[in-house]
Amino acid sequence: MHKKVYYNSACPICKAGIESQRQHLEQCGVDDIEWIDIHTNPTAASEVDSSLEQIRERLHLKDSNGALNIGIDAFIHLWRQSPNQRWLAKILQIPVIKLLAQASYNCFAKLLYRWNRLLKHW
């Protein structure tokens, strides 16, 4: 089983971030990730134990073992795949730093989600 990343292209900030990360990983030779845009394929949300709105708000990644990584954990998983970003994944796994990163990501994701809803991006 390969990895699957569930993201929301209706959010311009999310779309730009994912396109950049995807391009970076592909340049590093990482080709075992399926990128699933839940804006254009909302039925794909049924593949994970989260609602469509939860996936719109936070990045979801299903790893090759079927484990679900959400939010900062999904990014850590992606950054581990890249030789240029492994250092970032290692730093974010330090307990205190990870806690701060999770809180920051969750707060930003919630605000970004509300902003997108206000602008009627979906």
C-alpha angles and dihedrals in degrees: 000000000000128000122272125203117200114201140158117242092184087079106076093207093049091046093052092047094049093045090053094046092046092050091047093051093046089052087053090054097254105147104153097088124099111206111212119192106205091193091067094029107034093162088069087075087079089069091072132048093250135091123252089251092053090053091047088055101043136026114254126200127185109202127215090270092054094253115144120231117191132193116334090005089060091052092047089053091051094045091053088063094059122075089211095051104039090097089060092050090050093050092048091053092065101107100235093042092046091052091052092045092050092050092047094046093047092049093047092045092051093049092045091049091052092046091052092048090049090053090046095236086157 
